[in-house]
Amino acid sequence: MYHKLFTHQRQIDRKSDLYVYFYYHGLSLLRPGGVLCFITSNSWLDVGYGAPLQEFLLKRVRPMYIIDNLKKRSFKQADVNTIIALIQRPENNLQDYTIKFIAFKKPFEEVANAEVIKRIESYNEPVFDVEDFRLYPKTKKDLLLEGSEIEEEGQSLYDNLRYIGNKWGGKYLRAPEIYFKILEKGKGKLVRLGDIAEVRFGIKTGANEFFYLRPIGMTVKDVVEFAEENPNALITVRNGAGWEGKIEAEFLKPVIKSPRELRTIIVRSEDLNNLVFMCHKDKRELEGTKALEYIKWGEGKGYHNRPTCKGRARWWDLGEQEKKAYLWSRIHNDSHRIYECEVYAADTFSVIYPHSIYEKIYEKIGAILNSTTTWLIKELHGRKVLGEGGLSSLGIDLIGIEILNPENITDQIYFFFSKLKQREIYSIFTELGFDPNKPIREQEPNPLPDRKALDDIVFDALGLTEEERKEVYWAVAELVKNRLEKAKSV
């Protein structure tokens, strides 16, 4: 329907939530000059399937306001965060116009009045320090250019660039002023994570209750040691379906399934609870083994007919995978840990493999990923769609995250990272020395010594002043606090 009415030929992404279709349908019912006011999930502002909708709105209609509330959720029953969009169907296609991204700092019932609306109308520049709201105006042309893929330097909108989407919510509704200062000072020093590393999903088994097992009567670390001494040693294990039996140690590998298993940045076998059935042999090679008996048990339960398993040449073979990597948990709450890992990881993590040219400075990447600057940028690139307060980050979100180029960092960071990764990483508030029960900006940042030492190396490379360094700490603590408090607001 919408492509007939608006001469727009791009298909709606099949991954889209249902509400996306109602944007197109609602706009199709407007007469020229009419305005649609729509309250929906905020996910389209920051996720992949939102890109076609963003492009459509920019090129075919006129988004006037995108409104969020940082203080209070709109619906108690729905575990999603929402925004309000006001979109006009113009009488003629507009070459350029300004969209105002507004995030209220108080509940709507306290700020929904004519005086506040007049003030919003009066601002044409970014505003961060007004008591009732923050505002970021962006032009159509700027948004199109920022969200387009530029293959050659000097390309412009008139070159029919491919629009790939942008983080409207993270950048323009939530990003503090210091974020834009970091981008400004970091020109030539920052890189996209996707430019220096490959980001993949963790293991997708297709049958977790078959592939993941727990050892009985011993620890995961014990199993690793048994496998090194005698790969044929039989290990008693139990799977998620209740099966219990013995499998050869060589087919049982340590795996991290949840960040709750870990106490430090380093993934250690003594902290793990689970094994993964990892077998790359065919049935003929497995003749006479307990592993073959287990595979046949799985076939008796129908696991081989599940879509993901059925798509493999050998349904039980999860394939060869590199294990040395950094792990980024797909859900974050009030702490930030990017794990240094040399075991298999489940799909509850995104797995970051730095390119081989960075092998000699591999740990610099880990140090930068665990810095508070990256913590700040994570809050803006993540999907703030979980009503219970969690921040979701998928692989596609990580690719565009701006981090300091590891080649711009001094070797001194190795020492401080080695100290940081040996200890437990605490909540943002403990790490940065804030009391979450008090207003953040009424407190002086007091980060833990090893964190401050690591952060200072990153700050030095970016050229941040002392006051700007404090702004980073205040900003990231406020972002986390606001996210968690909003989840409890209804």
PEPE-V743886 format. One record per pair of residues at least 6 apart in sequence whose C-alpha atoms are under 7 Angstrom apart, sorted by sequence separation. I is the first residue (numbers start at 1). J is the second residue. D is the distance in whole Angstrom. If there is no record, write none. Layout:
# PEPE-V743886
i:I j:J d:D
i:I j:J d:D
This chain:
# PEPE-V743886
i:3 j:9 d:6
i:44 j:50 d:4
i:57 j:63 d:6
i:128 j:134 d:5
i:205 j:211 d:7
i:238 j:244 d:4
i:286 j:292 d:6
i:304 j:310 d:6
i:309 j:315 d:5
i:368 j:374 d:7
i:429 j:435 d:6
i:434 j:440 d:7
i:127 j:134 d:5
i:128 j:135 d:7
i:226 j:233 d:7
i:237 j:244 d:6
i:238 j:245 d:7
i:384 j:391 d:5
i:429 j:436 d:6
i:73 j:81 d:6
i:74 j:82 d:7
i:127 j:135 d:5
i:237 j:245 d:6
i:383 j:391 d:6
i:384 j:392 d:6
i:27 j:36 d:7
i:126 j:135 d:6
i:127 j:136 d:6
i:236 j:245 d:5
i:237 j:246 d:6
i:262 j:271 d:6
i:283 j:292 d:7
i:382 j:391 d:6
i:383 j:392 d:5
i:434 j:443 d:7
i:26 j:36 d:7
i:126 j:136 d:5
i:236 j:246 d:4
i:261 j:271 d:6
i:328 j:338 d:5
i:382 j:392 d:6
i:383 j:393 d:6
i:459 j:469 d:7
i:125 j:136 d:7
i:126 j:137 d:6
i:150 j:161 d:7
i:235 j:246 d:5
i:236 j:247 d:7
i:261 j:272 d:6
i:304 j:315 d:6
i:327 j:338 d:6
i:328 j:339 d:7
i:382 j:393 d:5
i:434 j:445 d:7
i:125 j:137 d:6
i:145 j:157 d:6
i:149 j:161 d:6
i:234 j:246 d:6
i:235 j:247 d:5
i:326 j:338 d:6
i:327 j:339 d:5
i:433 j:445 d:6
i:124 j:137 d:6
i:148 j:161 d:6
i:149 j:162 d:6
i:234 j:247 d:5
i:235 j:248 d:6
i:326 j:339 d:5
i:327 j:340 d:7
i:432 j:445 d:6
i:433 j:446 d:4
i:148 j:162 d:5
i:149 j:163 d:6
i:234 j:248 d:5
i:235 j:249 d:6
i:326 j:340 d:5
i:327 j:341 d:7
i:432 j:446 d:6
i:433 j:447 d:5
i:68 j:83 d:5
i:148 j:163 d:4
i:149 j:164 d:6
i:233 j:248 d:6
i:234 j:249 d:6
i:254 j:269 d:7
i:325 j:340 d:6
i:326 j:341 d:6
i:382 j:397 d:7
i:432 j:447 d:4
i:433 j:448 d:7
i:67 j:83 d:6
i:68 j:84 d:7
i:147 j:163 d:6
i:148 j:164 d:5
i:232 j:248 d:5
i:233 j:249 d:6
i:256 j:272 d:6
i:325 j:341 d:5
i:381 j:397 d:6
i:431 j:447 d:6
i:432 j:448 d:6
i:66 j:83 d:7
i:67 j:84 d:5
i:147 j:164 d:6
i:148 j:165 d:7
i:231 j:248 d:7
i:232 j:249 d:6
i:324 j:341 d:6
i:325 j:342 d:6
i:431 j:448 d:6
i:66 j:84 d:6
i:67 j:85 d:6
i:147 j:165 d:5
i:231 j:249 d:5
i:232 j:250 d:6
i:256 j:274 d:7
i:323 j:341 d:7
i:324 j:342 d:4
i:330 j:348 d:6
i:66 j:85 d:5
i:147 j:166 d:5
i:231 j:250 d:5
i:255 j:274 d:6
i:323 j:342 d:5
i:329 j:348 d:6
i:330 j:349 d:5
i:65 j:85 d:6
i:66 j:86 d:7
i:146 j:166 d:7
i:216 j:236 d:6
i:254 j:274 d:6
i:255 j:275 d:5
i:323 j:343 d:5
i:329 j:349 d:4
i:330 j:350 d:7
i:381 j:401 d:7
i:19 j:40 d:7
i:65 j:86 d:5
i:111 j:132 d:7
i:215 j:236 d:6
i:216 j:237 d:5
i:254 j:275 d:5
i:255 j:276 d:6
i:323 j:344 d:6
i:328 j:349 d:5
i:329 j:350 d:6
i:2 j:24 d:6
i:64 j:86 d:6
i:215 j:237 d:4
i:227 j:249 d:5
i:253 j:275 d:5
i:254 j:276 d:6
i:327 j:349 d:6
i:328 j:350 d:5
i:2 j:25 d:7
i:5 j:28 d:7
i:63 j:86 d:6
i:64 j:87 d:5
i:214 j:237 d:5
i:215 j:238 d:7
i:226 j:249 d:7
i:227 j:250 d:6
i:252 j:275 d:6
i:253 j:276 d:5
i:327 j:350 d:6
i:328 j:351 d:6
i:63 j:87 d:4
i:64 j:88 d:7
i:213 j:237 d:6
i:214 j:238 d:5
i:252 j:276 d:6
i:253 j:277 d:7
i:327 j:351 d:5
i:377 j:401 d:7
i:62 j:87 d:6
i:63 j:88 d:6
i:213 j:238 d:5
i:214 j:239 d:6
i:252 j:277 d:5
i:253 j:278 d:7
i:326 j:351 d:6
i:327 j:352 d:6
i:445 j:470 d:6
i:2 j:28 d:7
i:62 j:88 d:5
i:106 j:132 d:6
i:213 j:239 d:4
i:223 j:249 d:7
i:251 j:277 d:6
i:252 j:278 d:6
i:325 j:351 d:6
i:326 j:352 d:5
i:61 j:88 d:6
i:62 j:89 d:6
i:105 j:132 d:5
i:212 j:239 d:6
i:213 j:240 d:7
i:251 j:278 d:5
i:325 j:352 d:6
i:326 j:353 d:7
i:61 j:89 d:5
i:62 j:90 d:7
i:104 j:132 d:6
i:105 j:133 d:5
i:251 j:279 d:5
i:325 j:353 d:5
i:445 j:473 d:7
i:61 j:90 d:6
i:104 j:133 d:4
i:210 j:239 d:6
i:374 j:403 d:6
i:103 j:133 d:6
i:104 j:134 d:6
i:209 j:239 d:6
i:210 j:240 d:7
i:420 j:450 d:6
i:102 j:133 d:7
i:103 j:134 d:5
i:209 j:240 d:4
i:338 j:369 d:6
i:419 j:450 d:7
i:420 j:451 d:7
i:102 j:134 d:6
i:103 j:135 d:6
i:209 j:241 d:5
i:338 j:370 d:6
i:16 j:49 d:5
i:60 j:93 d:7
i:70 j:103 d:6
i:102 j:135 d:5
i:337 j:370 d:6
i:441 j:474 d:6
i:15 j:49 d:6
i:65 j:99 d:6
i:66 j:100 d:6
i:67 j:101 d:6
i:68 j:102 d:6
i:69 j:103 d:5
i:70 j:104 d:6
i:71 j:105 d:6
i:101 j:135 d:6
i:102 j:136 d:7
i:220 j:254 d:6
i:416 j:450 d:6
i:440 j:474 d:6
i:64 j:99 d:5
i:65 j:100 d:5
i:66 j:101 d:5
i:67 j:102 d:5
i:68 j:103 d:5
i:69 j:104 d:5
i:70 j:105 d:5
i:71 j:106 d:5
i:72 j:107 d:6
i:100 j:135 d:7
i:101 j:136 d:5
i:13 j:49 d:6
i:63 j:99 d:6
i:64 j:100 d:6
i:65 j:101 d:6
i:66 j:102 d:6
i:67 j:103 d:6
i:68 j:104 d:6
i:69 j:105 d:6
i:71 j:107 d:6
i:100 j:136 d:6
i:101 j:137 d:6
i:136 j:172 d:6
i:368 j:404 d:7
i:100 j:137 d:4
i:279 j:316 d:7
i:280 j:317 d:5
i:416 j:453 d:7
i:417 j:454 d:7
i:69 j:107 d:7
i:99 j:137 d:6
i:100 j:138 d:6
i:279 j:317 d:6
i:416 j:454 d:6
i:440 j:478 d:6
i:41 j:80 d:6
i:42 j:81 d:6
i:98 j:137 d:6
i:99 j:138 d:5
i:278 j:317 d:7
i:280 j:319 d:7
i:336 j:375 d:6
i:12 j:52 d:7
i:41 j:81 d:6
i:42 j:82 d:5
i:98 j:138 d:5
i:99 j:139 d:6
i:278 j:318 d:7
i:41 j:82 d:4
i:42 j:83 d:5
i:98 j:139 d:4
i:365 j:406 d:6
i:413 j:454 d:6
i:432 j:473 d:7
i:40 j:82 d:5
i:41 j:83 d:6
i:97 j:139 d:6
i:98 j:140 d:6
i:248 j:290 d:7
i:364 j:406 d:6
i:39 j:82 d:7
i:40 j:83 d:6
i:96 j:139 d:7
i:97 j:140 d:6
i:247 j:290 d:5
i:248 j:291 d:7
i:39 j:83 d:6
i:40 j:84 d:7
i:96 j:140 d:5
i:246 j:290 d:7
i:247 j:291 d:5
i:350 j:394 d:7
i:413 j:457 d:7
i:39 j:84 d:4
i:96 j:141 d:6
i:350 j:395 d:6
i:38 j:84 d:6
i:39 j:85 d:6
i:37 j:84 d:7
i:38 j:85 d:5
i:37 j:85 d:6
i:38 j:86 d:7
i:221 j:269 d:5
i:429 j:477 d:7
i:37 j:86 d:5
i:128 j:177 d:7
i:220 j:269 d:6
i:221 j:270 d:5
i:409 j:458 d:7
i:428 j:477 d:6
i:36 j:86 d:6
i:37 j:87 d:7
i:220 j:270 d:7
i:364 j:414 d:7
i:367 j:417 d:6
i:35 j:86 d:7
i:36 j:87 d:5
i:35 j:87 d:5
i:36 j:88 d:6
i:220 j:272 d:6
i:409 j:461 d:6
i:35 j:88 d:4
i:220 j:273 d:6
i:408 j:461 d:7
i:6 j:60 d:7
i:34 j:88 d:6
i:35 j:89 d:6
i:220 j:274 d:7
i:33 j:88 d:6
i:34 j:89 d:6
i:220 j:275 d:7
i:33 j:89 d:5
i:333 j:389 d:7
i:32 j:89 d:5
i:33 j:90 d:5
i:333 j:390 d:5
i:32 j:90 d:5
i:33 j:91 d:6
i:332 j:390 d:6
i:333 j:391 d:6
i:30 j:89 d:7
i:32 j:91 d:5
i:214 j:273 d:7
i:331 j:390 d:6
i:332 j:391 d:5
i:214 j:274 d:5
i:331 j:391 d:6
i:332 j:392 d:7
i:213 j:274 d:6
i:214 j:275 d:6
i:331 j:392 d:5
i:27 j:89 d:7
i:212 j:274 d:7
i:213 j:275 d:5
i:330 j:392 d:6
i:331 j:393 d:6
i:212 j:275 d:6
i:213 j:276 d:6
i:330 j:393 d:5
i:212 j:276 d:5
i:330 j:394 d:6
i:211 j:276 d:5
i:212 j:277 d:6
i:211 j:277 d:5
i:103 j:173 d:6
i:259 j:329 d:7
i:101 j:172 d:6
i:102 j:173 d:6
i:101 j:173 d:6
i:265 j:337 d:6
i:267 j:339 d:7
i:265 j:338 d:6
i:266 j:339 d:6
i:267 j:340 d:6
i:265 j:339 d:5
i:266 j:340 d:5
i:267 j:341 d:5
i:265 j:340 d:6
i:266 j:341 d:6
i:58 j:140 d:6
i:371 j:454 d:7
i:372 j:455 d:6
i:371 j:455 d:6
i:210 j:298 d:7
i:255 j:343 d:6
i:256 j:344 d:6
i:257 j:345 d:6
i:337 j:425 d:7
i:254 j:343 d:6
i:255 j:344 d:5
i:256 j:345 d:5
i:257 j:346 d:5
i:254 j:344 d:7
i:255 j:345 d:5
i:256 j:346 d:6
i:258 j:348 d:7
i:257 j:348 d:7
i:335 j:426 d:6
i:335 j:427 d:5
i:334 j:427 d:5
i:335 j:428 d:5
i:334 j:428 d:6
i:389 j:483 d:6
i:389 j:484 d:5
i:207 j:303 d:7
i:389 j:487 d:5
i:373 j:472 d:7
i:388 j:487 d:5
i:206 j:306 d:7
i:376 j:476 d:5
i:387 j:487 d:5
i:206 j:308 d:5
i:206 j:309 d:6
i:68 j:173 d:7
i:55 j:163 d:7
i:54 j:165 d:7
i:51 j:164 d:6
i:205 j:318 d:7
i:51 j:165 d:4
i:48 j:165 d:7
i:46 j:166 d:7
i:46 j:167 d:5
i:45 j:167 d:6
i:46 j:168 d:6
i:45 j:168 d:5
i:46 j:169 d:6
i:45 j:169 d:5
i:203 j:345 d:6
i:204 j:346 d:7
i:202 j:345 d:5
i:203 j:346 d:5
i:204 j:347 d:6
i:202 j:346 d:5
i:203 j:347 d:5
i:202 j:347 d:4
i:201 j:347 d:6
i:202 j:348 d:7
i:334 j:480 d:6
i:202 j:349 d:6
i:201 j:349 d:7
i:202 j:350 d:6
i:201 j:350 d:5
i:202 j:351 d:6
i:200 j:350 d:6
i:201 j:351 d:6
i:199 j:350 d:7
i:200 j:351 d:5
i:199 j:351 d:6
i:200 j:352 d:7
i:199 j:352 d:5
i:198 j:352 d:6
i:199 j:353 d:6
i:197 j:352 d:6
i:198 j:353 d:5
i:266 j:421 d:6
i:197 j:353 d:5
i:198 j:354 d:6
i:265 j:421 d:5
i:197 j:354 d:4
i:198 j:355 d:7
i:264 j:421 d:6
i:196 j:354 d:6
i:197 j:355 d:5
i:264 j:422 d:6
i:196 j:355 d:6
i:264 j:423 d:6
i:264 j:424 d:5
i:263 j:424 d:5
i:264 j:425 d:6
i:201 j:395 d:7
i:200 j:395 d:6
i:199 j:395 d:6
i:199 j:399 d:7
i:175 j:380 d:6
i:193 j:398 d:7
i:194 j:399 d:4
i:174 j:380 d:7
i:193 j:399 d:5
i:194 j:400 d:6
i:192 j:399 d:6
i:193 j:400 d:6
i:192 j:400 d:5
i:193 j:401 d:6
i:171 j:380 d:6
i:192 j:401 d:5
i:193 j:402 d:6
i:170 j:380 d:4
i:192 j:402 d:5
i:193 j:403 d:6
i:170 j:381 d:6
i:191 j:402 d:6
i:192 j:403 d:6
i:190 j:402 d:6
i:191 j:403 d:6
i:190 j:403 d:5
i:191 j:404 d:6
i:167 j:381 d:7
i:190 j:404 d:4
i:191 j:405 d:6
i:189 j:404 d:6
i:190 j:405 d:5
i:189 j:405 d:6
i:189 j:408 d:7
i:186 j:462 d:6
i:185 j:462 d:6
i:185 j:463 d:7
i:178 j:468 d:7
i:178 j:471 d:6
i:178 j:472 d:6
i:176 j:475 d:6
i:81 j:385 d:5
i:80 j:385 d:5
i:81 j:386 d:7
i:80 j:386 d:5
i:81 j:387 d:6
i:79 j:386 d:6
i:80 j:387 d:4
i:79 j:387 d:4
i:79 j:388 d:6
i:46 j:383 d:6
i:43 j:383 d:7
i:43 j:385 d:6
i:42 j:385 d:7
i:71 j:482 d:7
i:70 j:482 d:6
i:73 j:486 d:6
i:72 j:486 d:5
i:73 j:487 d:7
i:76 j:490 d:5
i:71 j:486 d:5
i:70 j:486 d:7
i:73 j:489 d:6
i:72 j:489 d:5
i:73 j:490 d:6
